[in-house]
Structures are given as C-alpha cells and as structure tokens.
C-alpha cells in the first residue's frame, strides 16, 4: 500500500488531467504547466484562450465557436471543476 502523501499527489495529478481533458485542453506537461492551464480557465472563457493550450482535434476549434459548442464547453468546465473538487 502506498503512503497517504503519495496517494494524495497521484489523486491531485489525475484530477487535474481529467479536468483538462474535459475542457479539451492539453493534459501533458509538468504538474506546474497543467495547473497553469487549468487556472487560465478560471476567469477566461475557453473561446478566448490561445489555441496552443488545446489538445489536437479539440472540439472547441472544430465547431468554430457555435452556441452549442460554447454551451457544451461551459458544461464540461463545470463538470471538470466539480470532479476536481471531489478528489
């Protein structure tokens, strides 16, 4: 069995990756880089983020900012943040 501090770090890293993936953002990089990407979404709408933050093939750019895509992104963002808080 792993020590609690190791499990906690793994859980935090996994929840950050899940939150980023749900938003269509890149999930790679260091813990610091992933945290910075996630923090960007706190006050910046997804459609205003630089495309370098998004994973290849992300639906945000494929649908060109239609209302449906924006609503789906907002819903995904809320779900990702709730999942991150639950961990």
N, C-alpha and C positions, 0 to 999 in steps of 0.2 A: 504494500500500500504506500502511496506517495504522501509526503508530508503536506499539511494543510496549505502552507505558503506556496508550494509548487502547484497544487491543485487550483488555488485561487488565481495564480498568474496564468495558468493554462485556460481557465474559465474566462478570465478577462480578455485574453487574446482571442479566444474563439468567439466571444460575444461581439467584439469589435469587428472581426472578419464577417460575421453573419450580418451585422448592421450595414457594413459597407456593401456587401453583396446584394442585400435587399434594395439598396439605393442605386445599384448599377455602377458603383464606384470600384476602383481597383482595390483588391484585397491583399496585394503583395506589398513588400517593403518592410522596414523595421517597425517595431511597435510604435515608435515616435511618429513615423510617417503616416501610419494608419490612423493614429489618434488625431493627427493634424487634419487629415482628410475628413474624418468624421466630425471634428469640431467645426470645419468650414460650413457644414450643413446646418449648424445651429441657427445662424442668422442670415444665411444666403440661400435663396431659392435654387433648386437644382438647375433650372434653366439658365441661371446666371453664372454658374461655375464654369471654369475653363475646362475644355474637353479633355485636357491632359489628365484630369482626375478620374475620368470614367474608364471602365473596362471596355475592351474592344467589343463591338457588337452590342453595346448598351442600348436599350430601347429608348432612352431619352433622345438620342440623336436620330434613330431610325424613324421616329414618328414626327420629327420636326416640330415639337412643342405644341401639338394639338391639345385641346382641352382635355380629352380623355387621357392622354399621356401625362399631363400635368396632375390630374386628379389621382391617377394611379401612383405617380411618384410621391405625391403627398401622403397617400395612404401607406405606401411602402415605408416611407420615412417614419411615420408614426408607429408602425408595427416594429420596425427595427429598433427604435428608441425604447419601446416598451420591453422588447426582448432583452436589450442591453441592461435595462434597469432590473429585470427579473434575475439576472445572473448575479 
